[in-house]
Amino acid sequence: MRGRKIPAASYADRAMAQVASWPGVRRGRAACGLGTALKVDGRQLAHVHADGCAELRLTWPVIGRLRRPLLESGRVQLAPGGDWIRVRLDSDGDVDLFASLASVAIKANTSGERRRDRAAACMTLARAEVDGAVLAGRPAAVPDDLREPRLRRAR
């Protein structure tokens, strides 16, 4: 039909479609139940929430090595000690950043032996667990090794 505009894909849709087109990458349901995931060898490496935020499982050793450039980018949020990072997808540059970080996530999650995750299925669930504990008046169940160094208890 003439004159009818087809809505442009969101940045999140474009980012997911780009990475999903790579060999070995499959779409699926996010383990947290809050969005669409990308998986490699059955292991979730990224997912996008409805708010346009993408979370990628880089693994804590990789995050430790890349911490400074990730933070200096101004586009990435970190969960202390966790395996996941968050990127807001608001521009073409964010789509490129997501694709680059997805490449890192694939390598981090497919090389070497599999290990147990150090944090919740995603940053959103981890934050909800901590917020729920605080609202209920309980101390948040965050082990010391998941806290920022400045928040660790003195020994």
N, C-alpha and C positions, 0 to 999 in steps of 0.2 A: 504494500500500500504506500502510495506516495505521501510524502510529508510526515510520515511517522518515524520518529527517531528511535533507534535501538540504543538502550542505555549502555554506556561504556562500562566495561568491567572495572570493579573496584581495584585498588592497588593490591589488596589482599588476594583477590581472585587471580590477578595477573601473576603475583609472586608464586602462588601455589601452582598455577598452570605451568609456569616456566620450569619449576623444579620437578613437578610430576611428569614432565616430558622426558626426563633423563632416564637412561637405562637403569633398571632395577628398582626404581622408585615407584611406589604404589600409593594411591589415596586410600584412606580408610577413616574409620570413626576414631576420634580422639579418645585416649584412655580415660581422660577426666570427664568425658561425656559432654564437653562444652564446645566442641567445634569439629572441624575436619582436620585429619592428620595426614602426614606423609610418613611412609614407612619404608625401611630397607631391610630385607631379610626378616620381615615380621617385627622389627624393632622400630618403635616410633621415634622419629628424629625431629619432627616439627609439627606444630598445629597452630591453627588460627582461630581466635575467638571472635564472636559476633561484633565486638567493638573495634575490629581492625588491628588488634595487637597479635603479633605472631610470637610464639615461644619456640625456641630451638634447644635441643639437648646437645650442648657442646661437650659435656662432661666436665667435672670440676678440675681435672688436671689441665685441660685445654684452657678453661676459663682462667685458671691461675696464671698460665703463661701469657694469655692475651688480655689480662685484666686492664692494664693501663691504656692500651689503644681502644679497647671497647668502651671504657669510661670516657676517654677523651673525645670519642666520636660524638658524644652528646645524644646519641640515638638509641643507646642500649641500656637496659636496666639489668642489674645482677641480683641474684639471690645469694647471700653469703653462704659459701660452702656447698651450694647446690649444683646440680647438673644442668640447669636450665637458665637461659637468658631470655629477655623480652625485647622485641623491636616493634615500634609503632610504624605501621605502613601508611604513610601519608604523602609519599612522593615517588617519582621514578627512581631517585637515589636510594630510597628505602627498599624498593624492589631489588635493586642491584645489590645492596647490602645484605638483604635476606638471602639472595642466591649465593653470594660469596660465603656467608656463614653456614648455609645449608651444605655447601661443599665440604666445609670443615667438619660439620656435624656428621656427615656420611663417613668420612675418614675416621673420626673419633669413635664412632659407634660400630664400625665393621672391622677395625684392626685389633689384633690381640684378643685376649680372652675377655669374655663378658664378665662384668662385675656387677655387684648389687648397687642400685642407685642410692645416692646419699640423701636425696630429698624426695618430696612428694612427686606425684605424677606431673605436676606442672606448678609454676609459680602462683597461679591463681588459687589453686587448692591449698597450697602451703600458707599463703597469706590468709585465706579464710579460716584455716585451723588456728592460726595464731590469734587473729581478731576474735574468733569465737571464744578462745580461752580467756582473753583479756576481758571481754564483755561479761563472761561468767564469773569473773573474779579469781580465776585460777592462773597460776603462772604458766606462761606459754611453754609448751614442751619442745623447746628448741635446744638440742644438744650443744655444748660449748663449741665443738668443732664446726658448727654451722653458723656461729655468730661472727660478726665482724670482730677483729682483734680488740678494738677499743671497747667492745661490749662484753668480752669474756670476763668471767668472775676472777677476781684476784685469788691466787692460791697461796 
